[in-house]
Amino acid sequence: MTAFNVIYSADDRTLEMMDSSGAYYFLRIPYYILDPKDERKIPKDKIKKPSNKFIVYLLSGKDKLGQDCLYVGTSKKNIDNRPVEHEDKDVDWKECYVITSVSDKVMSLGRILCLEDMLKHRIQDSGKYICKTFRTEKETTDDEDSYCEEALPKIIMALDIMGVNITRDTNNILNDYSFEPSTIKPVVEKHTDISSLKLPMDMEEWLITAEKIVASVDPELKPNLAGNYVSFKYDGVSSTLAYFIPLRNEKQYRVILYGYPEDFADKKVTLWEGSTNYGKYNKSVFLIKNADDLGYFRIFIQKAIINKAKYRQKNKL
């Protein structure tokens, strides 16, 4: 699995990511920060931006019918102008996602045009978004095509962690092929039987969604139902990366995470000062009070995986 280093700024909701090889840089930034017409103006020197001038970017938002929309484009001048030059009066853009490389020798005009075209088709094929990009230019060399094919899975994984899932649903994939009736197997969505927890419907759905998030981040990270909580850990490994503890009266979850609060760099994560039964390095706690908080959980579980590797190396566990 590809690991990412994640830096989240609670002040402006900006998220920076770099893959473990140090080659790729990803940035999620609220659209209003870039929009010159927005009244909440932020000085240009305070806006995080990649060092590479060649970027691919995605805009996400909802149209007047409440449908999720994505626009994919490119820029040769970083984020200084192009992301906000695209204006669609029918879409309220909320987030801008930037894809580029750390080195300015890796990305090129041909490569960003190639990635733009590939991402456009992935968005369309996913069936999850209205794609607002109508035309792309793809006149690339074999070398550029090869690079983009190799980079695309890592980019899709990074986008998923940041909150944009453009993978195709399994049932859509199966519809593309013809099978003999005897070979068709029903697609069954599995999750832990949590009926013994006797949770309200909303809380049950949040926990099922959390399991899906963990599976998308790392399928090897398994849920385990133990008494009155669900934990996420690797088979054969003693330490647990996250405990989901339902607080029924408050209608929320207490999530105890692997690592210290400073590892997460987010005000939502605080020091866990309760029971020591959750492990030596499980020192952080985060409350899930609504479905939106699961977006933060996606970021935090990824960070907990990084923390695990860091402390394992530091302490030779």
Secondary structure, DSSP 8 states (H G I E B T S, - for coil): ---EEEEEETTTTEEEEEETTS-EEEEEEEHHHH-TT-SS---GGGS---S-S-EEEEEEEEETT--EEEEEEEESSTTSSHHHH---TTEEEEEEEEEEESSTTT--HHHHHHHHHHHHHHHHHHSSSEE----------HHHHHHHHHHHHHHHHHHHHHT------HHHHHTTS---GGG-----------GGG---HHHHHHHHHHHHHHHHH-TTEEEEEETTEEEEEETT----SEEEEEETTTTEEEEEESB-HHHHT-TT-EE--S-GGG-TTB-EEEEE-STTHHHHHHHHHHHHHHHHHHHHHHHT-
